[in-house]
Amino acid sequence: MSASIVIGQTPRGEPIKIDIKELLATRLLVQGNSGSGKSHLLRRLLEESAPIVQQVVIDPEGDFVSLAEEFGHVVIDGSAYGEAEIARLAARIRQHRASVVLALDELEIDQQMKCAAQFLNALFDAPREQWYPALVVVDEAQMFAPAAAGEVTEEARRVSLAAMTNLMCRGRKRGLAGVIATQRLAKLAKNVAAEASNFLMGRTFLDIDMVRAADLLGMERRQAEQIRDLSRGQFLGLGPAISRRPVAVDIGSVRSGAKSVTPGLAPLPTASTEDMRELLHAGLHIEPERPEFPRPAPRVEDAETLARRIAANEMLEPTGAQARERERLRAEPEPEENRAAVIAILNAMASEPDCTFQSSTTLFQDFSIRCRMKGLSVRELDATMFRRGFAAALAGIEDPEDERWKDLFNLARHVPDDALAPFFVIARAAMDGEPCPDDTELARIYGTSSPRRVQRLLDYLEKDGLLVVRTDFSGKRSVSLPDMGVTTAPVEA
């Protein structure tokens, strides 16, 4: 199978190819103002390479969903799933090598950034045996990797920029080749754009964008003017996967269509000025009619039916013993019963598979709903207390108020909330004299698929003096808690 595709041709009719194998190793940056043919270029690239390599498209405008009809891409509506579901979908995409389009057009910009970040991070965290090659195409990349803070929240900007930086800087070793497209180079974070070695630069008019494009193409500043003169669908290409020297490319035709089309001219209305004035002002002071929905007629029962319902205690307003029983059921449980029920809910949530891969916000909402369904009071339990209780449940600590855990919880006040669960797991193993769980199990408890993150976590806790990790000459690892004087049993690292 050939690994090269024809992206277009030179003005003289010579075909211009892109080497997909080289592209996977060197990444691609596409730039062009609105109307320059940038989306058309991406569509040509996706269509021609569809039989060769897996494709993952981050589509903020829903322009690429038509790839499903022609090439079998699976369309994922980002607005229909929660954070945990998006992460699980991304993990299955890596596992089954599915080509997909993540459509984000139904979300606000903040939610688009968070959803894309969750999705990209899950792709990035796939286990090593699933590091298959894939093109990850991100349209409107300046939205997901902005050069400066804008109108979006700082949290959304931070998580989205970190995910895009991971994709472009570290994705190659995991088989992920970033193809990013932007309208404005000046609005795209420099550390994201700098990782691309292949460039396709379309028409742009602002001096700052022309100068940056010329610099990336290795052109002199005085030659930057020709970027302004490019026609629609024409790009200047450079890079190891395209050409060793800047070359003009007229992008070829495509088979699938975009949802958005360039508006054309339509005939103007032929109504006279007076007729148009009448159309605009007719009934302007009259409120629009609102539809009236008929109300159901009250139910009228005969005396015999009413008597039977009273005898069967079917009245809506209970009285006597029935009312007292209902009030008893509505009464809040005693504090000790309430605490035991809350602990039971935390333990049940901790036993569910993949619970650690959900965000703390999602988990706290789930916990609150479960408590309300059981009539439990959680007024005194905030999100921070929940995270600590849930971390204890993950470690198998059924009752945090047991005297046995008093010293451990005092020590845990110095541990960040996101590191509590693995810390509790290690501490319990040390207190019971059992081996420390391996990196894979600690990664699951930590909510990641990357054992390297666990190594960084252990290093962090060790630098803070909370843990001491020892590896003997036989390669067995043990972990000590010096403040508590306990150590895990040695086990193969």
BELRAZI-V803682 format. One line per field, one symbol per residue. ss: DSSP state (@ for helix, = for strand, . for the rest). psi: psi as a letter, one per 40 degrees, with the letter a starting at -180 (. if undefined). Layout:
# BELRAZI-V803682
ss->???
psi->???
This chain:
# BELRAZI-V803682
ss->...======.....=====@@@@@@@.====......@@@@@@@@@@@@....======.......@@@@@..====@@@..@@@@@@@@@@@@@@...====.....@@@@@@@@@@@@@@@@...@@@...=====..@@@@.=.......@@@@@@@@@@@@@@@@@.@@@.=======..@@@=.@@@@....====.....@@@@@@@@@@....@@@@@@@@.....======...=========.....................@@@@@@@@@.....................@@@@@@@@@........@@@@@@@@@@@....@@@@@@@@@@@@@@@@....@@@..@@@@@@@@@@@@@@.........@@@@@@@@@@@@........@@@@@@@@@@....@@@@@@@@@@@@@@@...=...@@@@@@@@....@@@@@@@@@@@@@....====....======....==.=.==.
psi->hieiihdaiideehihihhdddddeeihhhiiiheeedddddddddddedediihhhhgeefeededdddeeihhhhdeeiidddddddddddddefihihhheeeiiddddddddddddddddeiideegihihhhhifdedegidihbeiiddddddddddddddddedddeehhhhhhidhddehhdeddeeheiihhahidhddddddddddefiideeddeddeiihehihiiidecieihhhhhhaiidiiidhihhaiihiieiiddddddddehfdehiihhhhhhihiihhiidddddddddefeidhiibddddddddddiiiiddddddddddddddddehiedeeiiddddddddddddddefihfdehaddddddddddddeegdgdehddeddddddedehideeddddddddddddefiihiidddddddefiehdddddddddddddeedihhhhadeehiihigddefiiiiiih.
